[in-house]
């Protein structure tokens, strides 16, 4: 759990900043730079006369221009940013060098390591929270719930997360010994860290399977296919697909994933271009679809773009076999094209609007769930790390008071309210927490108290994640009822 993020380590898509919002917007690339330049050649130069005049004046006569290094480049970059910024279309953007790189990295889904998500337990050991399909950890048989105590020659409890990750990555392609505890018994495992895709998790339960899809990266389609095949081999006929907080990604990946689930010749989505033409995209002939009796989709307000394409495709084609649970999805029904330039920058612009197979547009409205289940307040709470918001005392109003009191309540301390007013009773609850954790027990919150609170809440949420997840529990209830 990071500061300013929700304790569940999941932020709202609207609070993640530019890069993650861009992730939610992009489907893929498909237009080359020469193609764009060729189109620009046909424009009458007179249309650019004002732009040229402004550029010349600012370059040569602007007083502050002499103080700016490479002022010519800055003026051109700013003019492009201006042209690509429109209130009507928040998903068209010019990406500078850093933004373009971050955007590309975010969509790739590839990492180097053993392929696990983890959290620290009370002994500072590494508890495996998730195992990405076909990763080194998956191939070595590492399981969720395993407690890793030693990596190579290093005790996990003695090194930071950053040093642990570096240690593993430095053994890329090499044998690495790992010591873990499973059900109270020690176990030695040999792994070979390498490149893995961090977007697909596959879990098997009694009578159903679960696939968590966190993004639509270039490898997500193939990894999803492997997950489906794994479940089929076990004879599983019911599946939960978790699309919560999945802000989208590549269109090709969405088509591949739909191809693993839909009958041959099914329409995945329709595309409406600028001239009003409607084009259809179907499942891939090279895929053999799985036969599931029941599919439950988990969605929330951060399920966007390609996630919504998949929701629409499954709902329209499989009808009553599919049930959606959660809250209304984001509502991004447009497709973007990414145009890379030779200097490393990129332009991402909206090319078309996509429609469901039945022709419905969900842009700016999203998909309402079949079964609405709101997430718990603690899993949605976050706090500001602005210095002026971190420190306050009883009988005061502060934007962080709600999160503070929710945290204390979740840890079973007796607060009397969970709003922006920090009451006297809540201050006493905080004082008790501080005493229990060897902090200065004055009932006033400060940066150190926030740090310890965050650690304790994060630990409990990780330990009780499945139990606290009311949306997932509802999905399991529906799966088991039929």
C-alpha positions in Angstrom: 0.0 0.0 0.0 1.5 3.3 -1.1 0.8 6.7 0.3 -2.0 8.5 -1.5 -3.3 5.2 -2.8 -6.1 3.0 -1.5 -5.0 0.5 1.2 -6.0 -2.2 -1.3 -3.2 -0.9 -3.6 -5.9 0.0 -6.1 -6.5 3.6 -7.2 -9.3 5.1 -9.1 -8.4 5.5 -12.7 -9.2 9.2 -12.4 -6.6 9.5 -9.7 -3.7 7.8 -11.3 -2.3 10.7 -13.3 -1.7 11.2 -17.0 0.1 8.0 -17.8 -2.5 5.6 -16.4 -5.3 7.6 -17.9 -3.5 7.2 -21.3 -3.3 3.5 -20.6 -7.1 3.4 -20.2 -7.4 5.1 -23.6 -5.1 3.3 -25.9 -6.0 0.2 -28.0 -2.9 -0.1 -30.2 -0.9 1.4 -33.0 -1.4 1.2 -36.7 -0.5 4.4 -38.5 3.0 5.2 -39.6 4.8 8.6 -39.4 5.3 8.8 -43.2 1.5 8.4 -43.7 0.8 11.3 -41.4 3.4 13.5 -43.0 2.0 12.7 -46.5 -1.4 13.9 -45.4 0.0 17.1 -44.1 1.6 18.0 -47.4 -1.7 18.8 -49.0 -2.6 21.6 -46.6 -2.3 25.2 -48.0 0.6 27.0 -46.4 -1.6 30.0 -45.9 -3.4 28.1 -43.2 -0.2 28.1 -41.2 0.6 31.8 -41.7 -0.6 32.7 -38.2 1.3 29.8 -36.6 4.5 30.7 -38.5 4.1 34.4 -37.4 3.7 33.5 -33.7 6.6 31.1 -33.9 8.9 33.7 -35.4 7.9 36.4 -33.0 8.4 34.2 -29.9 11.6 32.7 -31.2 13.2 36.1 -32.2 11.6 38.9 -30.2 10.2 37.3 -27.0 12.0 38.8 -24.0 12.2 35.5 -22.1 13.1 33.5 -25.1 16.8 34.2 -24.6 16.6 32.5 -21.2 15.2 29.2 -22.5 17.6 26.6 -23.8 16.5 25.2 -27.2 13.6 27.7 -27.3 12.7 26.6 -30.9 12.1 23.0 -29.8 10.0 24.1 -26.8 7.8 26.3 -29.0 7.2 23.5 -31.4 6.5 21.0 -28.7 4.0 23.3 -27.0 2.2 24.0 -30.3 1.8 20.3 -30.8 0.5 19.8 -27.3 -2.0 22.7 -28.0 -3.2 21.1 -31.2 -3.8 17.7 -29.6 -5.6 19.0 -26.5 -9.4 19.2 -26.9 -12.2 19.2 -24.4 -14.3 17.1 -26.7 -11.7 14.3 -26.7 -9.6 13.7 -23.6 -8.0 10.6 -25.1 -6.1 12.4 -27.9 -2.7 13.4 -26.6 0.8 14.2 -27.6 3.3 12.2 -25.6 6.7 13.7 -24.9 9.8 11.5 -24.5 9.2 10.4 -20.9 5.5 10.0 -21.3 5.9 7.9 -24.5 8.3 5.6 -22.8 6.2 5.2 -19.7 3.1 4.6 -21.8 4.9 1.9 -23.8 6.3 0.3 -20.7 2.9 0.3 -19.1 1.3 -1.5 -22.0 4.0 -4.0 -22.5 3.2 -6.0 -19.3 6.7 -7.6 -19.4 9.0 -7.8 -16.4 12.1 -9.7 -15.3 11.9 -11.8 -12.2 10.2 -14.9 -10.9 6.7 -13.7 -11.5 5.0 -13.3 -8.1 3.1 -10.6 -6.3 3.9 -10.5 -2.6 3.5 -8.7 0.7 5.5 -8.7 3.9 4.2 -10.6 6.9 4.7 -9.6 10.6 8.2 -11.3 10.5 9.1 -9.3 7.4 9.1 -12.4 5.2 7.7 -12.5 1.7 4.2 -14.0 1.4 3.3 -15.0 -2.1 0.0 -13.2 -3.0 -0.3 -14.1 -6.7 1.6 -16.2 -9.3 1.5 -15.0 -12.9 0.8 -17.8 -15.4 3.8 -19.4 -17.1 6.3 -17.4 -15.1 9.4 -18.9 -13.5 7.5 -19.2 -10.2 4.6 -20.9 -11.9 6.9 -23.4 -13.6 8.7 -24.1 -10.3 5.4 -24.8 -8.5 5.5 -21.9 -6.1 2.0 -21.3 -4.8 -0.1 -18.5 -3.3 0.4 -18.5 0.5 4.0 -19.7 0.4 6.2 -17.8 2.7 9.6 -17.1 1.2 12.3 -16.8 3.8 15.5 -17.0 1.8 16.5 -16.0 -1.7 20.0 -17.2 -2.7 22.2 -16.5 0.3 20.1 -13.6 1.6 17.5 -13.8 4.4 14.4 -12.1 3.0 13.6 -10.4 6.4 17.0 -8.7 6.3 16.7 -6.9 2.9 14.4 -4.3 1.4 11.9 -4.9 -1.3 14.1 -3.0 -3.8 17.2 -5.1 -2.9 15.2 -8.3 -3.1 13.9 -7.4 -6.6 17.4 -6.4 -7.7 18.8 -9.7 -6.3 16.3 -11.7 -8.3 16.7 -9.7 -11.5 20.5 -10.1 -11.3 19.9 -13.8 -11.7 18.1 -13.5 -15.0 18.6 -16.8 -16.8 20.5 -18.3 -13.9 19.5 -20.9 -11.3 18.4 -19.3 -8.0 17.7 -21.3 -4.8 14.6 -20.2 -2.8 13.7 -21.4 0.6 10.0 -21.2 1.6 7.5 -22.4 4.2 4.4 -24.2 3.0 1.8 -25.3 5.5 4.4 -25.0 8.2 6.9 -27.2 6.4 10.2 -25.9 4.9 10.7 -26.4 1.2 13.6 -25.7 -1.2 12.8 -24.6 -4.8 15.0 -23.9 -7.7 13.9 -21.2 -10.1 15.3 -19.5 -13.2 14.2 -15.8 -13.2 13.4 -14.4 -16.6 10.9 -12.3 -18.6 7.3 -12.9 -17.7 4.0 -11.2 -18.4 2.3 -9.7 -15.4 -1.3 -9.5 -16.6 -2.8 -12.9 -16.1 -3.3 -14.9 -12.9 -5.1 -18.3 -13.0 -6.6 -19.9 -9.9 -8.4 -23.3 -9.5 -11.0 -24.0 -6.8 -13.5 -26.7 -6.1 -16.0 -26.5 -8.9 -14.8 -23.3 -10.6 -11.8 -21.3 -11.8 -10.8 -17.7 -11.6 -8.8 -15.7 -14.1 -7.6 -12.2 -13.0 -6.8 -10.0 -16.0 -5.1 -6.8 -15.0 -4.4 -5.4 -18.5 -4.5 -6.2 -22.2 -0.8 -6.3 -23.0 0.9 -7.8 -26.1 1.1 -11.2 -24.4 -2.2 -11.2 -22.5 -4.1 -13.1 -25.2 -1.7 -16.0 -25.3 -1.5 -16.2 -21.5 -5.3 -16.0 -21.1 -5.5 -18.9 -23.6 -3.1 -20.9 -21.5 -5.2 -20.2 -18.4 -8.3 -21.3 -20.1 -6.7 -24.5 -21.3 -5.4 -25.2 -17.8 -8.9 -24.9 -16.4 -10.4 -27.1 -19.2 -7.8 -29.8 -18.5 -9.2 -30.0 -14.9 -12.7 -30.3 -16.2 -13.8 -26.9 -14.9 -17.0 -25.6 -16.4 -17.6 -22.4 -14.4 -15.3 -19.4 -14.4 -14.9 -16.0 -12.8 -13.1 -13.4 -14.8 -11.9 -10.4 -12.8 -11.7 -7.2 -14.9 -11.7 -4.7 -12.0 -9.2 -1.9 -12.3 -8.3 -3.2 -15.7 -8.1 0.1 -17.7 -7.5 -1.5 -21.1 -4.7 -2.0 -23.5 -4.2 -3.5 -26.9 -7.2 -4.2 -29.2 -5.5 -7.3 -30.5 -5.3 -8.8 -27.0 -9.0 -8.2 -26.5 -9.8 -10.0 -29.7 -7.6 -12.9 -28.8 -9.1 -13.2 -25.3 -12.6 -13.1 -26.8 -11.6 -15.8 -29.3 -10.8 -18.1 -26.4 -14.4 -17.8 -25.1 -16.8 -17.1 -28.1 -18.1 -19.4 -30.8 -16.6 -19.3 -34.3 -17.6 -16.3 -36.4 -18.8 -14.3 -33.4 -18.5 -10.5 -33.7 -16.3 -9.0 -30.9 -17.1 -5.4 -31.6 -18.1 -3.0 -34.3 -16.2 0.1 -35.3 -17.8 3.4 -36.5 -15.3 5.6 -38.4 -15.3 9.3 -39.0 -17.3 9.0 -42.3 -20.0 6.9 -40.6 -18.9 3.6 -42.0 -19.4 0.5 -39.7 -16.9 -2.3 -39.7 -17.0 -5.6 -37.8 -14.3 -7.4 -36.0 -14.8 -11.2 -35.5 -13.0 -13.8 -33.3 -9.9 -15.4 -34.8 -10.2 -18.6 -36.7 -7.0 -20.0 -35.2 -8.5 -20.2 -31.7 -10.7 -23.0 -30.4 -13.2 -21.6 -28.0 -13.7 -23.1 -24.5 -17.1 -24.4 -23.5 -18.0 -22.9 -20.1 -21.4 -23.4 -18.6 -21.3 -20.2 -16.6 -19.1 -17.0 -16.7 -19.2 -14.3 -14.0 -17.4 -11.1 -14.8 -16.2 -8.7 -12.0 -16.2 -5.1 -13.0 -15.9 -1.7 -11.4 -15.6 2.0 -12.3 -12.0 1.5 -13.4 -12.9 -1.3 -15.9 -12.4 0.6 -19.1 -11.7 0.4 -22.8 -10.7 -3.1 -23.9 -12.2 -4.5 -20.7 -15.5 -3.0 -21.8 -15.1 -4.5 -25.3 -14.8 -7.9 -23.7 -17.8 -7.3 -21.5 -19.9 -6.3 -24.4 -18.7 -9.2 -26.6 -19.4 -11.8 -23.9 -22.8 -10.3 -22.9 -24.1 -10.1 -26.5 -22.8 -13.4 -27.7 -23.3 -15.7 -24.7 -26.4 -14.1 -23.3 -27.6 -15.8 -20.1 -24.3 -17.7 -19.6 -22.7 -14.4 -18.5 -23.4 -12.4 -15.4 -21.7 -9.1 -14.5 -21.1 -8.1 -10.8 -19.8 -4.9 -9.3 -20.3 -1.3 -10.2 -20.8 0.5 -13.5 -17.8 0.4 -15.8 -15.8 3.5 -16.8 -17.4 4.2 -20.2 -14.7 4.6 -22.7 -16.0 3.7 -26.1 -13.4 5.1 -28.5 -10.4 3.6 -30.2 -7.0 5.4 -30.5 -4.1 5.1 -32.9 -0.5 5.6 -31.7 1.8 7.3 -34.1 5.5 7.1 -33.1 8.0 9.7 -34.2 11.7 9.1 -34.9 12.7 11.3 -31.9 10.9 9.0 -29.5 7.8 11.1 -29.0 4.3 9.9 -30.1 0.9 11.2 -31.0 -2.2 9.2 -29.8 -5.4 10.3 -31.4 -9.0 9.0 -31.6 -9.7 7.2 -34.8 -13.2 5.8 -34.3 -15.9 4.8 -31.9 -16.4 1.2 -31.1 -19.9 -0.4 -30.6 -21.0 -3.7 -29.0 -21.9 -6.5 -31.4 -25.5 -5.4 -31.1 -24.6 -1.9 -32.1 -24.7 -0.2 -28.7 -22.4 2.7 -27.7 -21.2 2.7 -24.1 -19.0 5.8 -24.5 -19.3 8.1 -21.4 -21.9 5.8 -19.8 -20.3 2.4 -19.3 -22.0 -1.0 -18.6 -24.2 -1.2 -15.5 -23.7 -4.6 -13.8 -26.4 -7.2 -13.7 -25.8 -7.5 -9.9 -24.6 -4.3 -8.2 -22.3 -4.8 -5.3 -20.4 -1.8 -4.0 -16.9 -2.3 -2.6 -16.3 -1.8 1.1 -15.3 1.7 2.3 -11.9 0.6 3.5 -11.0 -0.9 0.2 -11.8 2.4 -1.5 -10.2 4.8 1.0 -7.0 6.7 0.5 -5.3 9.7 2.1 -3.4 12.8 1.0 0.3 13.0 1.7 0.3 16.8 1.4 2.2 18.1 4.5 -0.7 20.3 5.6 -3.1 17.3 5.6 -0.9 14.8 7.5 -0.9 16.4 11.0 -4.0 17.2 13.0 -5.6 16.6 16.4 -9.0 16.0 17.9 -12.0 18.3 17.3 -10.7 19.3 13.9 -11.9 18.9 10.3 -9.4 17.5 7.9 -9.7 15.7 4.5 -7.6 12.8 5.9 -9.8 12.3 9.0 -12.1 9.9 7.2 -9.3 7.6 6.1 -7.7 7.8 9.5 -10.9 6.7 11.3 -11.6 4.0 8.7 -8.1 2.6 9.2 -8.6 2.6 13.0 -12.0 1.0 12.7 -10.7 -1.7 10.4 -8.0 -2.5 13.0 -10.7 -2.8 15.6 -10.1 0.4 17.5 -13.3 2.0 18.9 -13.9 5.1 16.7 -17.3 6.7 16.8 -17.4 8.2 13.3 -15.8 7.9 9.8 -16.1 11.3 8.2 -13.9 14.3 7.9 -14.3 15.4 11.6 -11.7 13.9 13.9 -13.6 13.4 17.2 -12.4 13.1 20.8 -13.3 9.4 20.9 -11.4 8.7 17.7 -8.4 10.6 19.2 -8.5 8.2 22.2 -8.6 5.3 19.8 -5.6 6.7 18.0 -3.8 7.1 21.3 -4.3 3.5 22.1 -3.0 2.5 18.6 0.1 4.6 19.2 0.7 3.0 22.6 0.3 -0.5 21.1 2.9 0.3 18.4 5.5 2.1 20.6 4.7 5.5 19.1 4.4 8.8 21.0 0.9 8.3 22.5 -0.6 11.8 22.3 -3.7 11.1 20.1 -2.4 13.4 17.4 -1.6 12.0 13.9 1.7 12.6 12.2 3.7 11.2 9.4 5.2 8.3 11.5 1.7 7.3 12.7 0.5 7.3 9.2 3.4 5.0 8.1 2.7 2.5 10.8 -1.1 2.6 10.3 -0.6 2.0 6.6 1.6 -1.0 7.3 -0.9 -2.5 9.7 -3.9 -1.9 7.5 -2.0 -3.3 4.4 -1.0 -6.4 6.3 -4.5 -7.2 7.5 -6.1 -6.4 4.1 -3.6 -8.8 2.4 -4.3 -11.5 4.9 -8.1 -11.1 4.6 -8.3 -10.1 0.9 -10.6 -12.8 -0.2 -12.8 -12.6 2.9 -13.0 -8.7 2.6 -13.8 -8.8 -1.1 -17.6 -8.6 -1.1 -17.8 -8.5 -4.9 -15.8 -11.6 -5.3 -17.8 -13.3 -2.5 -21.0 -12.5 -4.4 -19.5 -14.0 -7.6 -18.6 -17.2 -5.7 -22.1 -17.4 -4.2 -23.6 -17.2 -7.7 -21.2 -19.8 -9.1 -22.0 -22.3 -6.3 -25.7 -21.7 -6.5 -26.1 -23.1 -10.0 
